[in-house]
Amino acid sequence: QVQLVESGGGLVQTGGSLRLACAVSGRSFSSYVMGWFRQAPGKEREFVAAISTSPHSTYYTDSVKGRFTISRDNAKNTVYLQMNSLKPEDTAVYSCAASRRAYDSRTYGASYMYDFWGQGTQVSVSS
């Protein structure tokens, strides 16, 4: 069974930065597309960013482009989300997910294409 554990969330002021990490158990990490999603109170879960298998192409929702960076370290079975210039509207529970089925930019952003999910980590941005 694949397990995903997020870390790095917290409370930060507007304009601040946080780096989320997601550690993945198992030996197939390099074969997964990895994604970050978030869910704010009273809202649906939304796609934030994804990174493909080699060559590690990256994809972002428009609202975080230029502020967030997703990366992966296959030697450490870990995916990261560097979040800069944070805004109050970024406040949410952030979850990482692993997909064996996503195959292009359209499916990378679809939560139903992801097979394994972490529990999530809270990110709160104060104004």
Salt bridges, closest charged atoms under 4 A:
GLU46 OE2 - ARG38 NE 2.58
ASP62 OD1 - LYS65 NZ 3.00
ASP90 OD1 - ARG38 NH1 2.97
ASP90 OD2 - ARG67 NH1 2.75
ASP115 OD2 - ARG100 NE 3.73
ASP115 OD1 - ARG101 NE 2.88
